[in-house]
Structure formats: structure tokens, C-alpha cells
Amino acid sequence: MKLMNKVLPMLVLAIALGTATAAPPQDQTAPKSSGMDMKGMKSEMEQMRAQMEQVQALMRNNMAKMEAADAAMKTHMEAEKAKMQSDMDLQHAMIRHLQTMTDHMQAMSDQMSMMPGAMDKHPMDSHK
């Protein structure tokens, strides 16, 4: 559906350009020389066919470019998502590590406070 929304306006433009460059219709009452009109019509049809082929080639080229851009954007977004996930995992690991260190320090502090006289003595006092 997305592709049709992009292709349809280009097709309408191509048709409009084809009809705008076509020769204006001749007066119906004017005498026609069938040989000249047929050659003119054939030439005009060939021009219109060539224009349509050019438009189709441009549309195929643009569609290929859009598909390549979409693929590149998808790859970029997946890489960004993976980077963000990795960053979040690292942050969570750091938080867990800091929590473990805090718990360990709290446990050491609790053990030190249970020791009789541990807080009364200072290591520097024994050297005096």
C-alpha cells in the first residue's frame, strides 16, 4: 500500500506529461490526409511509449533506492537497539556490583561492631 501511494502520483504525472506534450487535436471538420495522420499518430505513439519506458525506468530506479534506504535504516535501527540493550545490561551489572560491595561493607561493619573492644583500639595507638 505504501508503495502504491508513491507510484500512483508518478504514474499520473507521467500520463499528464505525455498528454501535455502530445500534439493538440486537429479540427474534426478539416480534411485529413490519412497517410500523414497515420505517420503522425505512429510517431506520437512511439514518443509516448518512449516516455512511458523512461518513467517506468525512473520508477524502478527510485523503488530500488527506497528499498535500499529502508534496508539500511532497518539495519541502523537494529544496531541502535542492540547498543541500547548492551548499555542497559552494563548499567544493571554495575548496579548489582555496587550493591554487592555495599552489602559486603555493611556485613564487615556489623561484624566489627560485634567484636568486643574493636572500636576502642586504633591500629596507630599500638605503635606509640
Secondary structure as the mmCIF struct_conf table of DSSP 4:
data_model
#
loop_
_struct_conf.conf_type_id
_struct_conf.id
_struct_conf.beg_label_comp_id
_struct_conf.beg_label_asym_id
_struct_conf.beg_label_seq_id
_struct_conf.end_label_comp_id
_struct_conf.end_label_asym_id
_struct_conf.end_label_seq_id
HELX_RH_AL_P HELX_RH_AL_P1 LYS A 2 THR A 21
BEND BEND1 ALA A 22 ALA A 22
HELX_LH_PP_P HELX_LH_PP_P1 ALA A 23 ASP A 27
TURN_TY1_P TURN_TY1_P1 GLN A 28 THR A 29
BEND BEND2 ALA A 30 ALA A 30
HELX_RH_AL_P HELX_RH_AL_P2 SER A 34 MET A 114
BEND BEND3 MET A 115 MET A 115
TURN_TY1_P TURN_TY1_P2 PRO A 116 ASP A 120
HELX_RH_3T_P HELX_RH_3T_P1 PRO A 123 HIS A 127
#
